[in-house]
């Protein structure tokens, strides 16, 4: 009995408790393909993720995102997330690829935007200049 692990004649053959655990398949973020669906239904498909930048081979403009990011749906085929209020934070072209970053707008920022819009509306209606 040199081995600590041996098999009795009646026991079924199975893995040794000393065998390494199987390693689950890992798919790096850079290899996953994402789809971003904007509020008007525009689908930006075939996107890759580089850090927090989505990367597209299809030309994009800031105008495509303006007033079109509430809500935004992001999917990688396995997981789908819906973000109620987002904004385009960054759009850049490098080597023919379009890199863009979408950020969630916090409730505090939404409140600030609403108060600012309300003040501007009141100012316009009362013909009072705000600085």
Order of alpha helices (4+ residues) and beta strands (2+ residues): beta-beta-beta-alpha-beta-beta-beta-beta-alpha
